[in-house]
Amino acid sequence: MTTHTISQAAKPVRRSRRQWPVPAGLILLSLIPVVFGALRLTELASGAAVTPQNARFFASPVPVVTHIVSVTVYSLLGAFQFIPSLRGRRAWHRIAGRILIPAGLLTALSGLWMSVFYPLPDGYTDVPLRLFFGTAMLVSIVLGLAAIRQRNFVRHGEWMTRAYAIAMGAGTQALVGIPWLLLVGPTDVPTRAVLLGAGWVINVAVAEYVIRGRARKIRRPR
């Protein structure tokens, strides 16, 4: 085998490796809410002690179970949509989309339902934030669906990226909140709301940066 042939064979391997840091990071970020969701499901299934913090889940478990299962599927499977080689395969993208869109809709709708109808314990003042970003996620998925029906693939990708960023808010909120807890201590009510909002804002800002980066590549002359 010549040196040129070896070099050509090595290029796809290097390209494949370069595709993995982003989805791997997203999977790691997803594990934070996934683990906490699994603990919540275990708590409900095992009949743990009812406290003011979890009473609403025992009283009406269907919404929270729906939310945990759907956001787990959405966040983990959605990470693979950021692998260019997979996203470019129509069969994969179509099959994954048929799973992700219902999971995303269930994530947003169940989150909104819980924000509106669950009786929250004292100290929870972040309901407006949850309603705003939950609605934004729902609207983003709907607009993404409308774009794909119009065969506007670029717009579809933009709206689905925004929806995914919002869904990943819980992971970023943990990354923001844990250092605060370790360095400063327990949060008061206003600080907790600020940290929660910061997680969503960071994700949306990153999503917009990614969207603009894609647009620059499309406009760049060959």
N, C-alpha and C positions, 0 to 999 in steps of 0.2 A: 504494500500500500504506500503510495507516495505521500510526501509531506502535505501537498495540496489537498489530497483526499482526506487525510486526517484532520486538517484544519476545517474543511467543509463539514465533516461529521461532528466536530466539537462545537460548531456554532449553534445548532439546534439545542444542544444540551445546555450551553450557557444561557441561551434565550429562555429556555424552559425554567431554569433556576431563577432568572430575574423576574419571572412572573409570579413567584410564590410569596415574597415578603408581604405584600399588601393583603392577600387573602389570609395568610397565616396570622398576621396581626389582627385582622377582623375576627377570626375564629377565637383567638385568645381573648379579645375584648368581649366576645359573646359569652365566653365561659363564665364570666362574673354573674350576669343575670341568670344564666342557665343553671348554675349551681344553686343559687338562692331560690330559683323556681323549683328545682328538684327537692330542696329542703322543705319548701312550702307544701308540695304535693305529698311528701312523706308525712308531714305533720297532719295533713287532712286525712290521709289514708290510715294512719296509726291511731287516730282519735286522741291527739295530744290535748293537754289542758287548755281550756278556753280562757283567754285573757282579753282585756280591752283592745289589745293590738290585733288580735286575730279573730275576734268574735264574728265580724262581718263575713269572713270567709267560711266559717262553719255554718252560719245561718243561710248563706247562699253560695255554695261552692262552684256551681256551673260556670259563672263568668270568670272567676279567677283561674280555674282549671283550663278553660278555653284559651284564656290569655297566655298562660304559661306554655301550653303545648304549641300554640300557633306562633308565638314569638320565638320559641326555640327552633322550630323548623325554619322560620323566616330568616333568622339571624345566621344560622349555621349554613343552610343551603345558599342563602344570598351571598355569602362570602365568595363562593365559587364563581359567581357571575362576574367577579372582578379579575378572573384569569382570562386574558385576551384569547388564548388558543381555544378555550372552551366556549367563550362567548361568541366566537366566530363560527361555531358549529351550529347550524340551524336546528338540527334535531335536538341537541342538548338544550339549547336556549329555549326552544319551544316547550319541551317537556318540563324543564325547571320552572319556566314561567307559569305553566298551568298549576304548579304546586305553590309557587311563591305568591301569586296574586291572591288566591283565596286565603292563604295564611296571613298575608299582610292586611287584607280587609278584616279578617277576624281579630287580628292583633289590635288594629285601630278601634274597631267597633266595641270590642270587649273592654278595652281601656277606657273609652268614653263612657260606657255603661257603668263601670265601676266608679268613675269620677262623679257621675251624676247621682247614682242610686245607692251606693254603699254609704251607710252612716260612718263617717270618719271619726277617729278618736280626737281628743283635744290636741291642739297644736298643729293640725294639718291645715295650712293656709295656701297650699300650692295647687288647689283645684283649678283656678283660672289658667295656670301654666299647663296643666295636664289637658284641659279642654282645648287650649289653643294649639298645642303641638299635636295632640291626637287628631284634631280636625285637619290640621295641615298635612298630616300623614295620609289621612283618608282622601283628601282632595288630590294630593300628589299621585296616589295610585289610580284614582279615577281619571285624571288627566293623562297619566301614562297609558291607560287602556284606550282612551280616545285617540291618542297619538298613534298607537300601533294599528288601530283600525283604519286610520288615514294613511298608513304606510310611512309615517314620519318616524323613522327609526332613531334619528338623532334626538328629537324631542322626547320620544319614549324613554330613551336612556337617561335623559336629564331628570325627568320627573321620578323615575324609579330610583335613581341615585338619591334624590332628596328624601323620598319615602324611607329608604333603607337607613339613611343617616339619622332620621328622627327615631326610627325603631331601635337603633343602637344607643339611644340616649342613656339607658340605664347603666351600660358598661362605662361610658365616659363619666357619668355622675359618680360612680364608685371610685374611679381614678382621681376625680377631683375631691371627693369627700373624705376618702381614707387618709390622705396626707394631712388634710385639715384636722381630722380627728386625732391623729398622732401628734401633730405639732402644736395645735391650739387647744384641743379638747372638744367636749361635746358641743354641738351647735344649738343655738337658740332658734326660735321659729323663723325670724327674718333671714338669718344666715342659711338655714336649711333650704328655704325657698330660693335664695340666690344661687346656692351651689347646684341645686337641681336645674334651674334655668341655665346656668353656665354650661352644664353638660350638653343640653340640647343646642345651645347657641354655638358651641365649639364644633359640634358635629355638622350643623348646617353650614357653618363657615368653611369647613374642610370640603363638604360636598360641592359648594359653589366654586371653590378653588379647582377641584377635580373637573367640574363641568367646563370651566373656562379653559383649562388645560387641553381638554379634548377638542374644544372649538378652535383653539389656536392650531392644533395639529391638522384639523380638517381644512382650515384656510391656508395653511402653509403651502407654497408652490412646490411642486415635485422637482 
